[in-house]
Amino acid sequence: MATRLVQVNMKARNDSALGRFWAEALGWGMDSEGPGVTNLEPVGFTYPDPAAVCIDIIARPEAKTVKNRVHLDLATTSTAHQAELVARLRKLGATLADVGQGDVPWRVMADPEGNEFCLLAPR
């Protein structure tokens, strides 16, 4: 029987601070299961919703040391929307990142803890 993806798990030195960044970036709600675990869900989400994937951020003491092997890709609706998101996410604490991508239509960024993610060009 097939299954489906319901959750992405990220590690962070400060789960609540990184949770606030991603909740604001995505326009999602933020909750906590307890110390060291921050849950992010789309507003109005009821688990398990087949149209959404949630994010759990788990506290870990070690800092990120290498390029992520898995990262999030965020959709944009136009080149103007992509530029607006870059500016908004930079104000929230994200930075532009160079992971050797060269000249591509998407923008690679890093969240406040250095986790890379991409803002895709419209398709």
Secondary structure, DSSP 8 states (H G I E B T S, - for coil): ------EEEEEESSHHHHHHHHHHHHT-EEEEEETTEEEEE-TT--SS-TT--EEEEEE-SS---S--SS-EEE--SSHHHHHHHHHHHHHHT-EE--SS--S-SSEEEE-TT--EEEE----
